[in-house]
Amino acid sequence: MTPASVGFQCPECIKGAAKKSPVVRFSELRAGRPIVTEVLIALNVVGLIAIVATGGSLFNGGGTATERGMTLGQGAMWTSLSPSRGIVQLIGVAHGEWWRIVTGGFLHSGLLHFGMNMLLLWLLGKQLEPLLGRARFAALYVACLVGGSFGALLVSPTVGTVGASGAVFGLMGAAVVAQRRSGINVWRNGIGGLVVINLLLTFAVPGIAVGAHIGGLVIGVVVGALVFALDSAVRSPWAGTAACVAITAALWIGCLMAASRVVN
């Protein structure tokens, strides 16, 4: 017999209950390198190099790469060599530059911004990628990234936004869901406190993209819960991947609509 919270349970009863209520366990982590996480970090390194190579600063960001790649719903810039003539070029997602929905998530405003996001991406990726598998983790990350862009475009479509923070917030949300489903106390192991601290910083520090952080976090919680629920119900990793892709497509349409809003 096995001791339980009240009385005892037989081994057969415990096994039966486990079969009826499957949950994702961190003891089931797959072995191997977190390849997708490493690739994502490498892409962010490329983004940092592009910033410096196009006239930006290693510590303050900027450069042509940021101007052309930051998440921006709608804006305007002077055409080359013609500011005195009043000629402007309309830029942003609303004007056909759809790639900004993604590229903004791989650019940063400096080395400190980059370092903080990459540290969290590495820590969360090492936990979630072995748990989900590479395909589902990649799909989850993209969904969170686009969710962060949607939040940024919804809240401030005329303000340029850069950083992997939206996607990282999404991973934090998914990690909270995964750990709660595994019976882990998120307040004791630190992830709960990490989310709270980052939320406080989001609203307390000027210049932080509130929409991107909240959008990424909400999508991470929602998509994470859906993926883990499908994992228990369907027992096929492709169901969770397909769900991520479908949600990403819906968020992409939402980004285009949010960017095209008329701002008075």
Secondary structure, 3 states (H helix, E strand, C coil): CEECCCCEECHHHHHHHHHHCCCCCHHHCCCCCCHHHHHHHHHHHHHHHHHHHCCCECCCECHHHHHHHCECCCEEEECCCCHHHCCEEEECHHHCCCCHHHHHHHCCCCHHHHHHHHHHHHHHHHHHHHHHCHHHHHHHHHHHHHHHHHHHHHHCCCCCECCCHHHHHHHHHHHHHHHHHCCCCCCCCCHHHHHHHHHHHHHHCCCCCHHHHHHHHHHHHHHHHHHHHHHHHCCCHHHHHHHHHHHHHHHHHHHHHHHCCCCC
